[in-house]
């Protein structure tokens, strides 16, 4: 392990450790100076130390869940947002604990002031550590290798990540031999592979590992399925066991119990919001408050989903099923607001309580739209190996208009990872996306579904700046010789969320 790598990681860890200690110390001070003296049974040395450790664990747990330490892979705004949410949970947990110890509801204002002060400090901390990180890590000189236009378009977003990657060449694997690609890679740091044949991809990955380069691979659906398989040993042969999802009875009982408890609590807590929403919808256009729609759940079983009506009553008067689009004129005034805040989804908690859905699982699709997707991609049906859910991996990490191909991959990742703790993590992450406007982006005005139009595959010339080319975008001016001693510092930036 090189000295440069150790130095970089030490600096980053010290910054993370410092803010964790500072925030935990601030809560410790608040307890010792304000609340402990007034408690019926004051804590002394070890009791106070225990509270400090509890605050430290609370903050680090939530900041890791929300990615507040993902320096280098998240934007400054996203890091600040994640830190603010983690701080909010820290204050909430502290308030509950301090109130329980004091046998009364303590004043909330010290926690509000502490939340504001910590949020401002966290914002400054994020700006500073982000600047330090990219001072220590120069953008990787990168080559993009694609096989078709769809594959190229799926990776076009990396050009906006100019602080992490400097794309100097884009090539088509059908027109570029391995020897030619390896000659390019000698001067570069990283390669993105998307849609390339498996044998071609495997040789590139092996070359990258042997020569201390970094390979970023957009997986195919089969890759995701295999990756989710269980590794077993048959005699002296390691194999992946891939089969249809079959969760343990204990997990199924715990998941159903959690669904019943959380949906019942949610019905009670959200009832005032649902009442006001119902009144607003009724006053807006005097139409029905709710609407039911056929959706698919476990093993393709159909059920009626319940939602607040956010569109005109004649939204699909032509009988054609279509997703909501950007600036969709079918959406009512109240509907635009409740869709943005996800309030239109609240009635689904009744579906969860009745057992038709789960809190966590793939998004329930309409049968008509699902059939369209399955006609061109039969693997889309593999999502429903588990019960459909209100939130899930694709809902958290994707968007409303995420392509079906990517949606399948994300849902299959959940199918492979499903566990009680993963369900809790995804539910916590859902709180964050409620405040992210881009997560509710609709499909294009000329689209009925999230499937990319065929025209897009054949007409990249409509977007000259996006058109793939075998010509170099920018030739590297100097040869990069990434020694194995320095490369780990680059490779480990994909796991920057350690506490």
Helices and strands as residue ranges (DSSP letters): H 3-30, I 31-35, G 36-38, H 45-65, H 76-102, H 109-136, E 140-146, H 149-154, G 156-160, E 165-172, H 178-185, E 190-194, H 198-210, E 214-218, H 221-227, E 230-234, E 237-241, H 249-285, E 290-296, G 298-300, E 302-308, H 333-340, G 343-345, H 348-353, E 358-360, H 367-376, G 378-385, E 389-391, H 393-397, H 404-417, H 420-433, G 437-440, H 454-458, G 460-462, G 464-466, H 484-491, G 492-495
